[in-house]
Amino acid sequence: MVRSILQIRSWVSWGWSTPLERAHSIEDVRLLARSKVPRVVFEFVDGGAEDGVVVRRNEESLRAAELVPRVLVDVSAVDLSADLLGTPTVVPFGIAPTGLPALSHPHAEDALADGCARRQVPFVLSSMGTRSNDEVAARGTGRAHWFQLYVWRDRVAARGLMEEAREAGAEGLVVTVDVPVPGFRPADVRNGLTVPPTINPRSAFGILRHPGWLWSFLGSGGVDRCSFGSTGAALSDLGHQMFDSAVTFEDLAWIRRIWDGPLAVKGVLDPRDARAALDLGVDVIWVSNHGGRQSGRAPAALEALRRIRGEVGADPVVWFDSGIRSGQDVAVALQAGADFVFAGRPFIYGLMAGGAAGVERVFEILTDELVRALALVGAPSVAHIRERGPRTD
Ligand SMILES: Cc1cc2nc3c(=O)[nH]c(=O)nc-3n(C[C@H](O)[C@H](O)[C@H](O)COP(=O)(O)O)c2cc1C
């Protein structure tokens, strides 16, 4: 008896693991995140526009896609390195810009920027970020960041933000064009996450059940430190100031004249818009439906990617986000023609689940899954899966 117990002990390795280490998929990280923050915060990140159809459509189309294995290929050392406008990166994916990340963790941008820098991927600071361009640049990660801009109603303020980003050393600019009006997310209204916020009994109760979150949120200065701080705008004015329903391609042409560095236009879903933006000299078409947070009936981002790649041909640089929940999804997007892939919610789940360690865990999960996905389809590198192209049969 004692002998068999000793034998079992020698087979099994006894080790304590943290909840994050026990998270083996993005869904595991998501569930952990849900337990860590008040409902109002979790649903702000997790939720989608209107009835949530587009969030599901994004995920389902990526899951329905097939990667046909080629066999007898040496995949003993899968190479994930990619190219981002001429600069090498360690992995072919990064973090999409997300607003108000300090709601999810007090050191949100630091953790996100460090995670990106370790992979030589530029961090994209949101227009609604909770750090300034200067603060992100001063972090000294060794890889210059990009700045994401909403074209403000006040064009002088918009220009000021671009100049500030440039002076802080931002390498590139992402102009997000899919917010002519803010999307309607019912969960945020129910939870009182409106502009200005309304504390209702439901959200107050949820917040009080997470004193640890409340303590660190208040200690961090909340969302007072903002990437738009220099404009003097108050958070309560954002709806009016930041989103302009009258932005057109003329404004994009104006930005192209002002911004002489790399320029990406984010939120393109129609091949005609992709073509028009390229004709204006934009460097990157970023295919995205904002993770299903804007239009309630937008096409699945993957379908839009296929159509846009089909229209613009192989040369223009096309980036992709919306619905990525695994390394397999990244492989699908690369095969469908994306040059680089971004995920939004997965990294914010990571932040909620464990700050910097959570962001690292999400990078690890996506990386391991992508290596396995490429090995199993016989693609020893990112270039191989990209060259294979979408199925045509
Ligand atoms: C909480 C949250 C905040 C976001 N804020 C911004 C933003 O400030 N600017 C922007 O261009 N996109 C923003 N997005 C959209 C993301 O950049 C990205 O398009 C989207 O998250 C991709 O979908 P996914 O979450 O399914 O990966 C936000 C998304 C989330 C989830």
Ligand as a Chemical Component Dictionary entry (heavy atoms), coordinates in Angstrom:
data_LIG
# 
_chem_comp.id                   LIG 
_chem_comp.type                 NON-POLYMER 
_chem_comp.pdbx_formal_charge   0 
_chem_comp.three_letter_code    LIG 
# 
loop_
_chem_comp_atom.comp_id 
_chem_comp_atom.atom_id 
_chem_comp_atom.alt_atom_id 
_chem_comp_atom.type_symbol 
_chem_comp_atom.charge 
_chem_comp_atom.model_Cartn_x 
_chem_comp_atom.model_Cartn_y 
_chem_comp_atom.model_Cartn_z 
_chem_comp_atom.pdbx_ordinal 
LIG C1  C1  C 0 -13.254 48.198 -24.373 1  
LIG C2  C2  C 0 -12.943 48.564 -25.784 2  
LIG C3  C3  C 0 -12.577 49.873 -26.086 3  
LIG C4  C4  C 0 -12.252 50.212 -27.404 4  
LIG N1  N1  N 0 -11.825 51.489 -27.666 5  
LIG C5  C5  C 0 -11.400 51.794 -28.913 6  
LIG C6  C6  C 0 -10.825 53.064 -29.175 7  
LIG O1  O1  O 0 -10.689 53.909 -28.293 8  
LIG N2  N2  N 0 -10.410 53.309 -30.443 9  
LIG C7  C7  C 0 -10.524 52.390 -31.456 10 
LIG O2  O2  O 0 -10.135 52.660 -32.586 11 
LIG N3  N3  N 0 -11.063 51.177 -31.220 12 
LIG C8  C8  C 0 -11.482 50.856 -29.979 13 
LIG N4  N4  N 0 -11.974 49.614 -29.731 14 
LIG C9  C9  C 0 -12.029 48.625 -30.814 15 
LIG C10 C10 C 0 -10.728 47.844 -30.890 16 
LIG O3  O3  O 0 -9.671  48.641 -31.359 17 
LIG C11 C11 C 0 -10.867 46.651 -31.854 18 
LIG O4  O4  O 0 -11.322 47.106 -33.097 19 
LIG C12 C12 C 0 -11.802 45.569 -31.333 20 
LIG O5  O5  O 0 -11.665 45.392 -29.941 21 
LIG C13 C13 C 0 -11.484 44.255 -32.035 22 
LIG O6  O6  O 0 -12.384 43.274 -31.693 23 
LIG P1  P1  P 0 -12.142 42.170 -30.555 24 
LIG O7  O7  O 0 -12.349 42.868 -29.268 25 
LIG O8  O8  O 0 -13.175 41.159 -30.873 26 
LIG O9  O9  O 0 -10.723 41.668 -30.717 27 
LIG C14 C14 C 0 -12.324 49.246 -28.438 28 
LIG C15 C15 C 0 -12.693 47.943 -28.113 29 
LIG C16 C16 C 0 -12.986 47.585 -26.812 30 
LIG C17 C17 C 0 -13.340 46.164 -26.500 31 
# 
loop_
_chem_comp_bond.comp_id 
_chem_comp_bond.atom_id_1 
_chem_comp_bond.atom_id_2 
_chem_comp_bond.value_order 
_chem_comp_bond.pdbx_ordinal 
LIG C1  C2  SING 1  
LIG C2  C3  SING 2  
LIG C2  C16 DOUB 3  
LIG C3  C4  DOUB 4  
LIG C4  N1  SING 5  
LIG C4  C14 SING 6  
LIG N1  C5  DOUB 7  
LIG C5  C6  SING 8  
LIG C5  C8  SING 9  
LIG C6  O1  DOUB 10 
LIG C6  N2  SING 11 
LIG N2  C7  SING 12 
LIG C7  O2  DOUB 13 
LIG C7  N3  SING 14 
LIG N3  C8  DOUB 15 
LIG C8  N4  SING 16 
LIG N4  C9  SING 17 
LIG N4  C14 SING 18 
LIG C9  C10 SING 19 
LIG C10 O3  SING 20 
LIG C10 C11 SING 21 
LIG C11 O4  SING 22 
LIG C11 C12 SING 23 
LIG C12 O5  SING 24 
LIG C12 C13 SING 25 
LIG C13 O6  SING 26 
LIG O6  P1  SING 27 
LIG P1  O7  DOUB 28 
LIG P1  O8  SING 29 
LIG P1  O9  SING 30 
LIG C14 C15 DOUB 31 
LIG C15 C16 SING 32 
LIG C16 C17 SING 33 
# 
